[in-house]
């Protein structure tokens, strides 16, 4: 028979075991609570990170589209029937800067059923309102982003871009319309244009060596800021048969020959193989210019082929051209390339030979040691002409220095880049 003391010890053991079990249960429940909390935190972090990545994708997509030269349709795809690129549509460049559209929000949504089930971004570039891309499954909850534009009051050459990204949401994600999304994020950045021609020429015709004129060729510069300089040459600055400079200024005062900076560049690169003259005006190498996303490289098989290829590319929205084997143009019916507010840039590592009728608003640059010839026909260049070495003309054309073209050139064709330190997210 057990004594009362033994029974008491059994009750104590049972009580202690119950306490230990309770403590263990509390510990397990606390640990489980932490696991659930961490899971929820991890899930929220994943959703927020995903939304931030979508917003970042929107900003990078915008920069890419702004530097894409081709005309686009309302689905943001290249179009031969539309009349404007993404930059012209939403930034509206002019000679003084940009006038961004503030009442539109282009954007994209992830369509998981597109591309044979592999998924793809489907975009919309509306003229008003918020983008509404067409998805394979109407009303599906998908990741999406939209971008909006705002004026930078202190700088007309800059534009503020805001990209808003959302994780799955049935409506398009947009600033102020993110309800229903698992998470949303916003990124803003100020974008500016990196000038295509930071060292723009200050004369109608610029030559590394000699500039020679004959026939009935005309050179015009009535721009006060450039002092009406007609010809700037490292060697001899010939007198054009037709010359128009500032009223009251003698023509000889507008002909600047033996320019030491030009002759130094020409003598240090006599074969024009190092593109030093090009770099002094464009701030980059010929190779970098050729490989730029906004440049269309055209290899001509003949003089007539050059013109037809350039005309086709121009009609598709290209404005920066590179001709690795020279620019030859021979078309009696003529061609028109560029406008004062939408100029073109024609660059070649070879020579320039024009016979026929052509009207160019922009800059023509020849990186060749051979004489460049504007011959028969009536070729007109409104902007500037620059050659690494010498130049001659014996035709009926003209080169007119156009400050409006020079001002528009950088805005229309320069590379859009984010301003360092302007990037913010929340």
Residue pairs with C-beta under 8 A, 6 or more apart in sequence:
44 183
47 167
47 182
47 183
48 183
48 185
50 143
50 167
50 183
51 165
51 166
51 167
51 181
51 182
51 183
51 184
51 185
52 165
52 185
52 187
52 425
53 165
54 143
54 144
54 145
54 165
54 166
54 167
54 173
54 185
55 145
55 163
55 164
55 165
55 185
55 186
55 187
55 425
56 163
56 165
56 187
56 425
57 108
57 145
57 165
58 107
58 108
58 145
58 146
58 147
58 163
58 164
58 165
58 187
59 147
59 161
59 163
59 187
59 189
59 418
61 108
61 121
61 123
61 145
61 147
62 106
62 147
62 161
62 163
62 191
63 191
63 416
63 417
63 418
64 293
65 72
65 76
65 86
65 87
65 106
66 86
66 87
66 90
66 91
66 191
66 416
67 87
67 293
67 294
67 415
67 416
68 85
68 86
68 293
68 294
69 85
69 293
69 294
69 296
69 317
69 318
69 319
69 320
69 413
70 78
70 79
70 85
70 316
70 317
70 318
71 78
71 79
71 80
71 82
71 83
71 84
71 85
71 316
71 317
72 78
72 79
72 82
72 84
72 85
72 86
72 89
72 125
73 79
73 81
73 82
73 125
74 124
74 125
74 126
74 127
75 122
75 123
75 124
75 125
75 133
75 134
76 86
76 106
76 108
76 123
76 124
76 125
78 316
78 317
80 315
80 316
85 317
86 106
86 125
87 93
87 412
87 416
88 342
88 412
89 101
89 125
89 127
90 100
90 101
90 104
90 106
90 149
91 98
91 99
91 100
91 149
91 159
91 416
92 98
92 99
92 100
92 101
93 193
93 341
93 408
93 411
93 412
94 341
94 408
94 411
95 341
95 404
95 407
95 408
95 411
96 156
96 407
97 155
97 156
97 157
97 158
97 411
98 156
98 157
98 158
98 159
98 411
99 151
100 149
100 150
100 151
100 159
101 149
102 148
102 149
102 150
102 151
103 128
103 129
104 126
104 127
104 128
104 129
104 130
104 148
104 149
105 126
105 129
105 130
105 131
105 146
105 147
105 148
105 174
105 175
106 123
106 124
106 125
106 126
106 131
106 146
106 147
107 123
107 124
107 130
107 131
107 133
107 144
107 145
107 146
107 147
107 172
107 173
107 174
108 121
108 122
108 123
108 124
108 131
108 133
108 144
108 145
109 121
109 122
109 123
109 133
109 135
109 142
109 143
109 144
109 172
110 119
110 120
110 121
110 122
110 142
110 143
110 144
111 119
111 120
111 121
111 122
111 133
111 135
111 136
111 142
112 119
112 136
112 140
112 142
113 119
113 135
113 136
113 137
114 120
114 122
114 135
114 136
122 133
122 134
122 135
123 131
123 133
124 131
124 132
124 133
125 131
126 132
130 146
130 172
130 174
130 177
131 146
131 172
132 172
133 144
133 172
135 142
139 170
140 170
141 168
141 169
141 170
142 168
142 169
143 165
143 166
143 167
143 168
143 169
143 173
144 165
144 166
144 169
144 172
144 173
145 163
145 164
145 165
145 166
145 173
146 163
146 164
146 172
146 173
146 174
146 175
147 161
147 162
147 163
147 164
148 161
148 162
148 164
148 174
148 175
149 159
149 160
149 161
149 162
150 159
150 160
150 161
150 162
151 159
151 160
152 158
152 159
152 160
152 190
155 192
157 192
157 193
157 411
158 190
158 191
158 192
158 419
159 190
159 191
159 192
160 188
160 189
160 190
160 191
161 188
161 189
161 190
161 191
162 175
162 186
162 187
162 188
163 186
163 187
163 188
164 173
164 174
164 175
164 178
164 184
164 185
164 186
165 173
165 184
165 185
165 186
165 187
166 173
166 178
166 181
166 182
166 183
166 184
166 185
167 181
167 182
167 183
167 184
168 181
168 182
169 178
169 180
169 181
169 182
170 180
171 177
171 180
173 181
173 184
175 186
178 184
185 425
185 426
186 425
186 426
187 423
187 424
187 425
188 422
188 423
188 424
188 425
189 418
189 419
189 422
189 423
189 424
190 418
190 419
190 422
191 416
191 417
191 418
191 419
192 416
192 417
192 419
193 410
193 411
193 414
193 415
193 416
193 417
194 414
194 415
194 416
194 417
195 283
195 410
195 414
196 282
196 320
196 345
196 409
196 410
196 413
196 414
196 415
197 281
197 282
197 345
197 363
197 406
197 409
197 410
198 282
198 283
198 410
199 280
199 281
199 282
199 283
200 281
200 384
200 406
200 409
200 410
201 232
201 281
201 363
201 384
201 386
202 226
202 227
202 229
202 232
203 221
203 226
203 229
203 230
203 231
203 232
203 256
203 384
203 401
204 219
204 220
204 221
204 229
204 230
204 231
204 384
204 385
204 399
204 400
204 401
205 211
205 219
205 230
205 231
205 232
205 384
205 385
205 386
205 391
205 399
206 231
206 232
206 233
206 262
206 384
206 385
206 386
206 387
207 231
207 232
207 233
207 234
207 235
207 237
207 262
207 386
207 387
207 389
207 390
207 391
208 233
208 234
208 235
208 262
208 263
208 265
208 266
208 272
208 277
208 387
208 388
208 389
208 390
209 233
209 234
209 235
209 263
209 266
209 389
209 390
210 233
210 235
210 236
210 238
210 390
210 391
211 231
211 233
211 235
211 236
211 237
211 238
211 390
211 391
211 392
212 236
212 238
212 371
212 390
212 391
212 392
212 393
213 219
213 238
213 239
213 240
213 241
213 392
213 393
214 241
214 392
214 393
214 394
215 241
215 393
215 394
215 395
215 396
216 241
216 242
216 395
216 396
217 240
217 241
217 242
217 374
217 393
217 394
217 395
217 396
217 397
217 398
218 240
218 241
218 242
218 243
218 244
218 397
218 398
218 399
218 400
219 230
219 231
219 240
219 242
219 243
219 244
219 398
219 399
219 400
220 230
220 243
220 244
220 245
220 398
220 399
220 400
220 401
221 228
221 229
221 230
221 244
221 245
221 246
221 254
221 400
221 401
222 228
222 244
222 245
222 246
222 247
223 401
223 403
224 246
225 403
226 401
226 403
227 246
227 249
227 254
228 245
228 246
228 249
228 254
229 245
229 254
229 256
229 401
230 240
230 243
230 245
230 251
230 254
230 255
230 401
231 237
231 238
231 240
231 254
231 255
231 256
231 257
232 256
232 259
232 262
233 256
233 257
233 258
233 259
233 262
234 258
234 259
234 260
234 261
234 262
234 263
234 264
234 265
234 266
234 267
235 257
235 258
235 263
235 266
235 390
236 257
236 258
237 255
237 256
237 257
237 258
238 255
239 251
239 252
239 255
242 398
243 251
243 254
245 251
245 253
245 254
246 254
262 277
265 276
265 277
265 280
266 277
266 388
266 389
268 274
268 276
269 275
269 276
269 277
269 388
270 369
270 389
271 369
272 349
272 367
272 368
272 369
272 388
272 389
275 285
275 286
275 349
275 367
275 388
277 367
277 386
277 388
278 285
278 286
278 289
278 347
278 365
278 367
278 388
279 285
281 365
281 386
282 289
282 365
286 322
286 347
286 349
286 367
289 295
289 320
289 322
289 347
290 297
290 322
290 324
292 320
292 415
294 319
294 320
294 413
294 415
295 320
295 321
295 322
296 313
296 318
296 320
296 321
296 322
297 321
297 322
297 323
297 324
298 306
298 309
298 310
298 313
298 321
298 322
298 323
299 323
299 324
299 325
300 306
300 309
300 323
300 325
300 326
300 327
300 328
302 328
303 328
303 329
303 330
303 353
303 355
304 330
304 331
306 323
306 327
306 328
306 329
306 330
307 329
307 330
307 331
307 335
307 356
307 358
310 321
310 335
310 337
310 346
311 335
311 337
313 321
314 337
314 344
319 338
319 342
319 343
319 344
319 345
319 362
319 412
319 413
320 344
320 345
320 347
320 413
321 344
321 345
321 346
321 347
322 347
322 348
322 349
323 346
323 347
323 348
323 349
323 350
324 348
324 349
324 350
325 348
325 349
325 350
326 348
326 349
326 350
326 351
326 352
326 353
326 368
327 346
327 348
327 350
327 351
327 352
327 353
327 354
327 364
327 366
328 353
328 354
329 335
329 353
329 354
329 355
329 356
329 358
329 379
330 354
330 355
330 356
331 356
331 357
331 358
332 356
332 357
332 377
333 356
333 357
334 356
334 357
334 358
334 359
335 357
335 358
335 359
336 358
336 359
337 344
337 346
337 358
337 359
337 360
337 361
337 362
338 344
338 360
338 361
338 362
338 383
338 405
339 361
340 361
340 382
340 402
340 404
340 405
340 408
341 404
341 408
341 412
342 361
342 408
342 412
343 361
343 362
343 363
343 383
343 405
343 408
343 409
343 412
343 413
344 360
344 361
344 362
345 362
345 363
345 365
345 409
345 413
346 360
346 362
346 363
346 364
346 365
347 365
347 367
348 365
348 366
348 367
348 368
349 367
349 368
350 366
350 367
350 368
350 370
351 366
351 368
351 370
351 371
351 372
351 373
352 364
352 366
352 368
352 372
352 373
352 374
352 387
353 372
353 373
353 375
354 373
354 374
354 375
354 377
354 379
354 395
354 397
355 375
355 376
355 377
355 395
356 376
356 377
356 379
357 377
357 378
357 379
358 377
358 379
358 380
359 379
359 380
359 382
360 379
360 380
360 381
360 382
360 383
361 382
361 383
361 402
361 405
362 381
362 382
362 383
362 405
362 409
363 383
363 384
363 385
363 386
363 405
363 406
363 409
364 381
364 383
364 384
364 385
364 386
365 385
365 386
365 387
366 372
366 386
366 387
366 388
366 391
367 388
368 387
368 388
368 389
369 388
369 389
370 389
370 390
371 389
371 390
371 391
371 392
372 387
372 390
372 391
372 392
373 392
373 393
373 394
374 393
374 394
374 395
374 397
375 393
375 394
375 395
376 395
376 396
377 395
377 396
377 397
378 395
378 396
378 397
379 395
379 397
379 398
380 397
380 398
380 399
380 400
381 397
381 398
381 399
381 400
382 400
382 402
382 405
383 400
383 401
383 402
383 405
383 406
383 409
384 399
384 401
384 402
384 405
384 406
385 391
385 399
